[in-house]
Each structure stands twice: as structure tokens, then as C-alpha cells.
Amino acid sequence: MKILCALLIVAMLSGGTIMANDEGLIGRWPLLTDCRDHSGNGLHGTGDGVELTGSEARFDGRGSWIEVPDAPALRLGDGDFTIAAWVRTDEVLDDVVGDILSKYDPAARRGLNLGVISHSGMTSSQSNSRTLLFGVDDARETGWQDCGRPGASVFICSMAAFDGDLYVGTCEPDEGQTGHVYRHLGDDRWEDCGSPDGSNSVMAMAVHGGELYAGTASYNTKGSLLPAAVNTTPGGHVYRYLGDGEWEDCGQLPGAKATYCLASFSGDLYAIAMYVPGVFRYAGEGEWVYCGTPGEMRCMALAVHNGSLWASGNGSAGVHRYLGGEDWEFCGKQEENTQTYSFAIYEGGMYVGTWPDGSVHRYDGGTDWTNVGRMGEEKEVMAMAVYNGKMYTGTLPTGEVWRYESPGDWSFMAQIDTTPDVVYRRVWTMAIHGGWLYAGTLPAGHVYRMRAGHVVTLDRELPTGWRHVAAVREGGRLGLFVDGECVGLSEADDLADYSIDTDTPLRIGAGQHDFLNGSLRDVRLYSRALGAVELAALAAEG
């Protein structure tokens, strides 16, 4: 990446002026005391719930945003452009960060997205944490590419984007095998990062406090109608990655032989125990504190949304909200479904995937849910990801991927696990990395990836506090800059042909993922690709 970014600075974005000038300035919204455009072009915004303090615009992550009506100047077509803004996020969060700026038509799959993606409840992992994403789309997509089989995996249990790399956890259940963590090296190559203990699965992963954690499990493969696991060594521990294949034991969940899910919430790391009830909070020094059992159900996934930690499960099913201590509030059941597997935060709302009718439901508050449709004849929805403006799901029993279009309308994309002569095929988990959407399968144990539109990502957590963020399109390249430094570059032969014109409004502090939980100031849009020197100057001005 460093070499590519160095080339970017030389060959792309090669402007040499010392300060960014106003050439090509479409709009500038300082967001100090008003939402007006100060470029002189009259592209004034209207704020909804935004707090203007005189030094910044604060967004609450719940429903505050700024709308700039569509105008000819905002139709960027297939031309070059630059988005630049100062963005502040907090270190301790009880919500996802959300979107910075968007102008996107989900029905046409056309436009641009710039935001910070976090995925907990995916299904047993927090696969993305504070992933800065810049994407454009013109209703284009690649097919699904096979990225190989890590080790002897029959099940890609977990995924996490961490410190510039994609990591996956596997289930390897046969004699002499153990669950491993692998790092993707590109194409179908994987580096073994070790087996944290002797159990057969690394079932969960999450980034917390800037470090990678993994939860181990003795997975009952008969639950997926596969032959019984030969390796039944108990797991139930959580480990912190030290690098170079070394793992530090952070303790065992009380009474558990399997850790099922991990999620970071409000400064703490939480875990679900598999096969025994309970949610636990890490207290440090190997100690896990019992946080109750929501509805006396076996929990399946954890999500972070709008100030709360949420848990889904089976048996009684439904979703519960954490109140603190050992207390949980029942927030409703998804019709007659008996298992609620996964979460996604999409268009500011919380969605869950279910068994046995393979439907997705949107939370409407209280105990109310709206069924937004079923994926064909599939029975179970597991992985759920928001990627470049759209929501994607992975299913059972056929191992398919679907894209959400509108309530009741889902588009079939592909069957990515085609293992013959099995009852169940799962697409269990997904992650965004390197501008691609990755998915892991059972029983093939392979990882696949696809790209919708064109995307560039910062593949480590966006640093907290005030940061200058810039997104640049120039011809067939997309670039991401943070504090004046190149942090991502992506190229495509057909990108120069993308027209991203839409009649949708420009949204500041809102988009297809979630409302922004943070602050903005000095948001700028240019109709040209600013040079690297200019971007560094903008960052230095702050």
C-alpha cells in the first residue's frame, strides 16, 4: 500500500500548489453557525437535529443530518471530484460511527458513498470496526471470486479486518486438527496465524481497543448436519493476538466450552457463551463478568445500535436490549421464527436475519418489527453486511448471497457454496476489506469475494478525534486520504466510464449505513481531483 500511495502522489493527484485554491469548488459548508454553502454557488443545506456550536456541527447518530437539494452542479457524472471534510469521532462509542456524505440512489444503485462502516452481529463476529469506505457505483458488479480454502477448513466461522489485513477463523474438526486463524495474503493464499488452543473452531473475532480478539469453540458439526467432529476438545476461551502466530489467553467464559460471539460496546468487550446461556463482559486479568441471560434464551449474536447493546437468540427467539447489570429488556419477536441469527445497521435502522422462514426484519421500536422479505425459498439468514450503499445477506440451506432492493424485494446474486450431496450450505460471515466484500462458507470452507461498483477502504480503524478525511476520484482511480496522507488506493479499467448522476439530494452526516455519530466541519466538494500537496495543505490548515 505504501508503494501504491507513493505512486499515487507522483502519478495521480499531482497538483503542485502549496495551498488548495478554489478552482473547481462546487460547495463549501463550514458548518459553524449555519448549514449554508459558503462557496458562492448557493447550494445551501437544511439541518435536521444538527447542533451548530460555532466551531462544529454535532450529529447525534439517531436522526440528525443535513440535506442539500439536488442541483446541476452536484451531478458529477463520470468526472473527477474531491470530497474533503474534518471529522471527529469519539474513542468510546455506544453506536456505529455512520456516514459522512452521500449522494446515492439505492433503487438505481448509482451514486457515491463516504462513511465509516462497523459490523457487529456478523454472525458471530464484529467483522468491521471503524472502516473508512469511499465508493461509487453505476449499477456494476463483479462475479464472486474464490479466494481459496484456509487450511483444512470446513467452516469459515469468523472474519475481521484488522491492522490492514483480513483475518478469518476456521472450524477444522477432524482427528489431529484444530481451529486456526489465517491472514489473507491475496488471491487464494493464506498465512497461518496459529491455533489459540486445542478446540476445533475459532468461532468469533472482534477488534477492541485497537487489538484483535478471538473466541474459541468446540463446535458441534452435527448441528450443520455434517459428520460428528472427532476433535471435541473444549474451547470457551477468548484470546488476544500478539502477532507472529502468538495468542494471549484472556480467560474462559464461566462454564462454557464454546465462545460464540464477540462485540465491542461502550469501551468494554462482550461475549456470548455457546451451548450454555449467558452474555459476559471482560473485566480484565482473565475475568469475565456474567451479564445475565436475555429471555433465558441461547444467544446467537450481539449488535451495537443507538446507544444500546442488543442480543438475538433462539428458543424463545426475538431480540433483547441490555439495560446494565444482569438486566435485559424484551424488544419483540420476528413473527413465528424461532431463531434470530444476525444484525445489520442499514439506512439508520436495525435489521435481523431469521430461521426458519429465511426472512429479514426491521426494528420499528418497542416490540414492533416489519418483515422486509424472504430470500427465495431459503430458510435461514446469517451474514448481513452493508457495502457501498446496499445490504447483502448470506443464507442456508443453499449457500446463497442476496441483495436487498426494497421491502419485499430481494435480488439473488449467486450460490457461492456448491458442495454436492450435503443438506446444509451456509454463508455465515462477511467482511469488507481492500474495497471488496468477502464471505465465508460451510461446508466448502472457502472464502469468496465480490465488488459492487468500485470501492476503496482504510483497512484499519479510523483514528479517533479530529481527522481530515478526503476522498478523490481521478479517471480510473479512487484515493482515500487521512490527515493529508494516502491510506487507500484502488484502480479499475472501467471506472472512468462510471456515471454517478442521480437526482437524490446530497446528504451530509447521513447515508445508507447510519446517521453520523460525531462532528463535522469545513465540508468541501470539488469538481476536480485535488493534488496530494493540496490535500496535505488542507489537513495542515486544521
C-alpha positions in Angstrom: 0.0 0.0 0.0 2.8 2.4 0.8 4.3 1.9 -2.6 1.0 2.3 -4.3 0.3 5.5 -2.4 3.7 6.9 -3.3 2.9 6.2 -6.9 -0.4 7.9 -6.4 1.3 11.0 -5.2 3.6 11.1 -8.2 1.4 9.9 -11.0 -2.1 10.8 -9.7 -3.3 13.8 -7.8 0.0 15.5 -8.8 -1.1 19.1 -8.2 1.8 21.1 -7.0 0.2 24.2 -5.4 1.1 24.8 -1.8 -2.4 25.6 -0.7 -5.7 24.3 -2.0 -7.3 27.0 -4.1 -11.0 27.4 -5.0 -10.6 26.2 -8.6 -13.5 23.7 -9.2 -15.1 24.4 -5.8 -18.7 23.2 -6.0 -19.7 23.7 -2.4 -18.2 24.6 0.9 -20.1 24.1 4.1 -18.1 25.3 7.2 -20.9 24.1 9.5 -20.1 26.6 12.2 -23.3 28.6 12.8 -25.4 27.5 9.8 -25.8 24.9 7.1 -25.3 27.3 4.2 -22.9 26.9 1.3 -20.1 29.5 1.5 -18.7 28.8 -2.0 -20.9 31.4 -3.6 -22.8 28.8 -5.6 -25.9 28.8 -3.5 -26.0 25.1 -2.6 -27.4 25.7 0.9 -28.3 22.9 3.2 -31.1 22.4 5.7 -30.2 20.8 9.0 -32.5 18.4 10.9 -31.5 17.9 14.5 -27.9 19.1 14.0 -26.3 21.1 16.8 -24.2 24.0 15.5 -21.9 25.2 18.2 -20.0 27.9 16.4 -17.0 25.6 15.9 -18.5 22.4 14.6 -21.7 20.6 13.6 -22.6 17.8 16.0 -24.6 14.8 14.8 -26.4 12.5 17.3 -26.3 9.3 15.3 -30.0 8.9 15.7 -31.6 11.1 13.0 -29.7 14.3 12.7 -28.4 15.2 9.2 -28.1 18.0 6.6 -29.8 17.9 3.2 -28.6 19.8 0.2 -31.2 19.7 -2.6 -30.1 18.2 -5.9 -28.7 20.8 -8.4 -26.9 20.6 -11.8 -23.6 21.4 -10.1 -24.0 18.3 -7.9 -24.4 16.0 -10.9 -20.8 14.7 -11.0 -21.3 12.3 -13.9 -18.1 10.5 -14.9 -15.9 13.4 -14.0 -13.2 13.8 -11.4 -14.1 15.1 -8.0 -12.8 15.5 -4.4 -14.7 15.4 -1.1 -12.8 16.9 1.9 -14.0 17.3 5.5 -12.9 17.5 9.1 -14.5 14.6 11.0 -14.5 14.0 14.8 -15.3 10.7 16.4 -15.1 9.5 20.0 -12.9 6.7 21.3 -15.7 5.1 23.4 -18.8 4.5 21.3 -22.2 3.1 22.0 -23.2 3.3 18.4 -21.7 2.9 15.0 -19.9 5.9 13.5 -22.0 6.1 10.4 -21.9 8.1 7.1 -20.0 11.3 6.4 -21.5 12.3 3.0 -23.6 10.5 0.3 -25.4 11.2 -2.9 -26.8 7.8 -3.8 -29.9 6.3 -5.3 -30.4 2.7 -3.9 -33.0 1.8 -6.5 -30.7 2.6 -9.4 -27.6 1.6 -7.5 -25.9 4.8 -8.6 -24.0 7.5 -6.8 -21.4 7.9 -4.1 -20.9 6.8 -0.5 -18.4 8.1 2.0 -18.7 6.8 5.6 -17.3 4.7 8.4 -18.6 1.1 8.5 -18.9 -1.1 11.6 -20.4 -4.6 11.5 -21.2 -6.4 14.7 -23.6 -9.4 14.8 -21.9 -10.8 11.6 -23.0 -13.5 12.6 -20.7 -14.4 15.5 -18.1 -11.6 14.8 -17.6 -7.9 14.7 -16.1 -8.1 11.3 -15.5 -4.4 10.6 -14.7 -1.7 13.2 -14.5 1.9 12.1 -13.7 1.0 8.4 -13.5 4.2 6.3 -15.1 3.5 3.0 -15.4 5.6 -0.2 -17.4 4.0 -3.1 -19.0 4.9 -6.4 -21.4 2.8 -8.3 -23.2 2.8 -11.7 -25.1 -0.5 -11.2 -21.9 -2.5 -11.8 -20.7 -5.6 -10.0 -18.1 -8.4 -10.4 -18.9 -12.1 -10.0 -17.9 -13.9 -6.9 -14.2 -14.9 -6.9 -12.9 -17.9 -5.0 -10.1 -16.9 -2.6 -9.3 -20.4 -1.6 -9.6 -22.7 1.4 -7.6 -21.7 4.5 -6.0 -24.8 6.0 -8.4 -27.8 6.2 -11.4 -25.6 7.0 -14.9 -26.9 6.6 -16.4 -23.8 8.1 -15.3 -20.1 7.9 -16.6 -19.2 11.4 -15.4 -15.7 11.8 -13.8 -12.7 10.0 -12.2 -9.4 11.0 -10.5 -6.6 9.2 -7.6 -5.6 11.4 -4.5 -3.5 11.1 -4.5 -3.5 7.3 -5.3 -7.2 6.8 -8.2 -9.6 6.6 -8.3 -12.4 9.2 -10.6 -15.5 9.3 -11.2 -18.1 11.9 -11.9 -21.7 10.9 -13.5 -24.9 12.0 -11.2 -27.9 11.4 -12.9 -30.8 13.3 -11.1 -34.0 12.3 -8.5 -36.0 14.1 -5.3 -34.1 14.7 -6.9 -30.8 13.6 -7.7 -27.6 15.5 -9.3 -24.3 14.6 -6.9 -21.7 13.3 -6.7 -18.0 12.4 -5.5 -17.2 8.9 -4.4 -13.9 7.3 -5.2 -13.3 3.7 -2.1 -12.8 1.5 -4.0 -12.2 -1.7 -5.6 -14.5 -4.4 -6.0 -17.9 -2.8 -3.0 -17.6 -0.4 -3.4 -17.7 3.4 -0.9 -17.3 6.2 -1.4 -19.5 9.3 -1.5 -17.2 12.4 -1.8 -20.1 14.8 -4.3 -22.1 16.7 -5.1 -20.3 20.0 -6.0 -23.6 21.8 -6.8 -27.2 21.1 -10.5 -26.8 20.2 -11.8 -27.3 16.7 -13.0 -23.7 15.9 -12.2 -20.1 16.2 -15.8 -19.1 16.3 -15.7 -15.3 16.9 -13.5 -12.3 16.3 -13.6 -8.6 17.1 -11.3 -5.6 17.2 -11.5 -3.9 20.6 -9.2 -1.2 22.0 -7.2 -1.4 18.8 -6.4 -5.1 19.3 -7.7 -8.4 17.7 -9.5 -10.8 19.9 -10.7 -14.4 19.0 -13.1 -16.7 20.8 -12.6 -20.5 20.5 -15.2 -23.2 20.5 -15.9 -26.9 20.4 -18.3 -26.7 17.5 -20.9 -29.4 17.2 -20.7 -30.1 13.4 -23.8 -32.3 13.6 -25.8 -29.0 14.1 -25.0 -28.3 10.4 -25.8 -31.9 9.5 -22.1 -32.8 8.9 -20.3 -35.9 10.4 -19.7 -35.6 14.1 -16.5 -33.8 15.0 -13.6 -36.0 16.0 -11.9 -33.2 17.9 -14.2 -32.3 20.8 -11.6 -30.5 23.0 -13.4 -27.7 24.9 -12.9 -24.1 23.9 -14.8 -21.3 25.5 -11.8 -19.0 25.9 -11.0 -15.6 24.5 -7.6 -14.8 23.2 -5.7 -11.5 22.3 -3.5 -11.6 19.2 0.2 -10.7 20.0 1.4 -11.1 16.4 3.6 -13.7 14.7 1.2 -16.5 15.5 1.2 -15.9 19.3 -2.0 -15.6 21.3 -2.5 -14.5 24.9 -5.3 -16.2 26.9 -7.8 -13.7 28.3 -9.7 -16.3 30.2 -12.6 -18.7 29.8 -16.3 -17.8 29.9 -17.7 -19.4 33.1 -18.9 -22.9 32.4 -18.5 -22.6 28.6 -16.8 -24.9 26.2 -17.5 -22.5 23.3 -17.3 -18.8 22.8 -20.0 -17.9 20.2 -19.8 -14.2 19.6 -17.7 -11.1 20.4 -18.6 -7.4 20.2 -17.1 -4.1 21.5 -19.6 -1.8 23.2 -19.1 1.4 25.2 -15.5 0.7 26.0 -16.0 -3.0 27.0 -15.7 -6.3 25.3 -18.7 -8.6 25.4 -19.0 -12.3 24.6 -21.7 -14.9 24.2 -21.3 -18.5 25.5 -22.4 -21.2 23.1 -24.4 -24.2 24.3 -24.8 -22.7 27.7 -26.8 -19.4 28.3 -25.3 -16.1 29.1 -23.7 -12.9 28.0 -20.4 -11.9 29.6 -18.2 -8.7 29.9 -14.5 -8.8 30.1 -13.2 -7.3 33.3 -9.5 -7.8 32.6 -6.9 -10.2 34.0 -8.8 -13.2 32.6 -12.0 -12.4 34.4 -15.4 -12.5 32.7 -18.5 -11.0 34.5 -21.9 -12.5 33.9 -24.3 -10.0 32.4 -27.5 -12.1 32.5 -29.3 -14.3 30.0 -31.7 -12.4 27.8 -35.1 -14.0 28.0 -33.5 -17.2 29.2 -32.6 -18.0 25.6 -29.4 -19.2 24.0 -28.0 -16.1 22.5 -26.7 -16.0 18.9 -25.4 -12.5 18.0 -24.6 -9.1 19.5 -25.2 -5.7 17.9 -24.4 -2.1 18.8 -27.0 0.5 17.8 -28.3 3.8 19.0 -26.8 3.7 22.5 -27.5 0.1 23.3 -26.2 -3.4 23.1 -28.6 -5.9 21.5 -28.8 -9.7 21.7 -30.6 -12.1 19.5 -31.1 -15.8 20.0 -33.1 -19.0 19.6 -35.6 -21.0 21.6 -37.8 -18.0 22.6 -36.1 -16.1 19.8 -36.6 -12.4 19.4 -34.2 -9.5 20.3 -33.4 -8.1 23.7 -31.7 -4.8 24.8 -29.1 -4.6 27.5 -30.1 -2.4 30.5 -27.0 -3.0 32.6 -26.0 -5.4 35.4 -27.9 -8.6 34.6 -31.0 -7.0 33.2 -32.3 -7.2 29.6 -35.5 -5.7 28.0 -37.5 -7.8 25.6 -37.9 -5.9 22.3 -40.1 -8.3 20.3 -40.1 -11.4 18.2 -39.9 -11.7 14.5 -43.3 -13.4 13.7 -43.2 -17.2 14.1 -39.4 -17.5 13.6 -37.6 -19.4 16.4 -34.0 -18.3 15.8 -32.7 -14.8 15.2 -29.2 -15.1 13.8 -27.6 -11.8 12.8 -27.8 -8.0 12.7 -27.2 -5.2 10.2 -27.5 -1.4 10.6 -28.8 -0.1 7.3 -30.4 3.3 6.4 -30.3 4.2 10.1 -32.3 1.2 11.1 -31.6 -2.2 12.8 -32.3 -5.4 10.8 -32.1 -9.0 11.8 -32.0 -12.3 10.0 -34.1 -15.4 11.0 -34.8 -19.1 10.9 -36.9 -21.0 9.6 -38.5 -18.8 7.0 -35.3 -17.1 5.9 -36.7 -13.6 6.3 -35.2 -10.2 7.4 -37.0 -7.9 9.8 -36.6 -4.2 10.6 -36.9 -2.9 14.1 -39.6 -0.2 14.4 -39.3 0.5 18.2 -40.9 -1.0 21.3 -41.6 -4.6 20.4 -42.6 -3.9 16.8 -40.8 -5.4 13.7 -41.5 -5.2 10.0 -40.8 -8.2 7.7 -39.0 -6.8 4.7 -38.9 -10.1 2.8 -37.6 -13.6 2.3 -34.7 -14.7 0.2 -36.4 -17.1 -2.3 -37.0 -20.4 -0.6 -34.1 -20.1 1.8 -34.7 -21.0 5.4 -32.0 -19.1 7.3 -30.3 -15.7 7.1 -26.9 -15.5 8.7 -24.3 -13.0 7.3 -25.7 -9.4 6.8 -23.4 -6.6 5.5 -23.8 -3.1 4.3 -21.5 -2.4 1.5 -21.3 0.6 -0.9 -24.9 1.6 -0.4 -26.7 -1.8 -0.3 -27.4 -4.6 2.2 -26.3 -8.1 1.5 -27.2 -11.4 3.2 -25.9 -15.0 3.2 -28.3 -17.9 3.6 -28.9 -21.6 4.3 -29.6 -24.3 3.1 -28.3 -23.5 -0.4 -25.3 -21.2 0.5 -26.6 -18.2 -1.4 -26.0 -14.4 -1.4 -28.8 -11.9 -1.8 -29.1 -8.1 -2.1 -31.8 -6.0 -0.6 -33.6 -3.7 -3.0 -36.7 -2.6 -1.1 -39.2 -4.1 1.3 -40.3 -7.4 -0.1 -37.8 -7.2 -3.0 -34.5 -9.2 -2.8 -32.2 -9.9 -5.8 -30.5 -13.2 -6.0 -26.7 -12.8 -6.6 -25.1 -16.2 -6.5 -24.8 -19.6 -4.9 -21.3 -19.5 -3.7 -21.1 -22.8 -1.9 -21.9 -25.6 -4.3 -20.7 -28.6 -2.3 -22.6 -31.7 -3.6 -24.5 -34.2 -1.6 -25.0 -32.2 1.6 -28.1 -31.0 3.3 -26.9 -27.6 4.5 -24.7 -25.0 2.9 -24.1 -21.8 4.9 -22.8 -18.3 4.1 -22.1 -17.5 7.7 -20.0 -14.3 7.9 -18.9 -11.3 5.8 -16.4 -8.6 6.0 -15.3 -5.6 3.9 -11.6 -5.4 3.1 -9.5 -3.8 0.4 -12.6 -2.4 -1.2 -14.2 -5.9 -1.6 -17.0 -7.7 0.2 -15.8 -11.1 1.5 -17.9 -14.1 2.5 -17.1 -17.4 4.3 -18.9 -20.7 3.7 -19.7 -24.1 5.1 -19.0 -27.0 4.3 -16.7 -26.0 1.5 -14.7 -23.9 4.0 -13.7 -21.4 1.3 -13.7 -17.6 1.2 -15.2 -15.7 -1.7 -15.3 -12.0 -2.6 -17.1 -9.6 -4.9 -17.1 -5.9 -5.7 -20.2 -3.7 -6.2 -19.3 -0.6 -8.1 -15.8 0.5 -7.1 -14.6 1.0 -3.5 -11.5 2.0 -1.6 -11.2 1.4 2.1 -8.9 2.2 5.0 -8.4 -1.3 6.3 -7.7 -0.4 9.9 -9.7 1.6 12.4 -10.1 5.3 11.6 -8.3 7.1 14.4 -10.4 8.9 16.9 -10.6 12.7 17.5 -10.5 15.3 14.7 -9.2 13.9 11.4 -9.1 15.4 8.0 -10.7 13.0 5.5 -10.5 13.3 1.7 -11.9 11.1 -1.0 -10.7 11.6 -4.6 -11.8 10.2 -7.9 -9.5 10.8 -10.8 -10.2 8.8 -14.0 -9.9 5.1 -13.2 -8.6 5.6 -9.7 -10.1 6.2 -6.2 -8.0 7.5 -3.4 -8.5 8.0 0.3 -6.5 10.4 2.5 -6.5 10.9 6.2 -4.7 13.9 7.7 -3.1 14.5 4.3 -1.6 11.0 4.0 -2.7 8.4 1.4 -4.3 5.5 3.2 -6.0 3.7 0.3 -5.8 3.5 -3.5 -7.8 1.4 -5.9 -7.9 1.2 -9.7 -10.2 -0.3 -12.3 -10.2 -0.3 -16.1 -13.9 0.7 -16.4 -14.1 3.2 -13.5 -13.6 6.1 -15.8 -16.9 5.2 -17.5 -19.0 5.3 -14.4 -21.6 8.0 -14.4 -22.8 8.6 -10.9 -25.5 11.2 -11.7 -28.6 10.9 -9.5 -31.5 13.3 -8.7 -31.2 12.4 -5.0 -30.2 15.1 -2.5 -26.7 15.4 -1.2 -26.7 14.2 2.4 -24.2 15.4 4.9 -24.0 13.3 8.1 -26.2 10.6 6.7 -26.3 7.8 4.1 -27.0 4.1 3.5 -25.3 2.8 6.7 -26.3 5.1 9.6 -26.6 8.7 10.7 -23.3 10.1 11.8 -22.3 9.8 15.4 -19.8 12.5 15.6 -19.0 16.0 14.4 -18.1 17.7 11.1 -16.7 21.0 10.0 -15.5 22.5 6.7 -17.1 20.0 4.3 -15.9 20.7 0.7 -16.8 19.3 -2.7 -14.6 20.0 -5.8 -15.2 19.1 -9.4 -11.6 18.1 -9.8 -9.1 15.8 -8.3 -7.1 17.8 -5.7 -3.3 17.3 -5.7 -1.6 15.5 -2.9 0.1 18.7 -1.9 -3.2 20.5 -1.8 -4.7 17.8 0.4 -1.8 18.0 2.8 -2.3 21.7 2.9 -6.0 21.4 3.7 -5.1 19.0 6.5 -2.4 21.3 7.9 -4.9 24.2 7.9 -7.0 22.5 10.6 
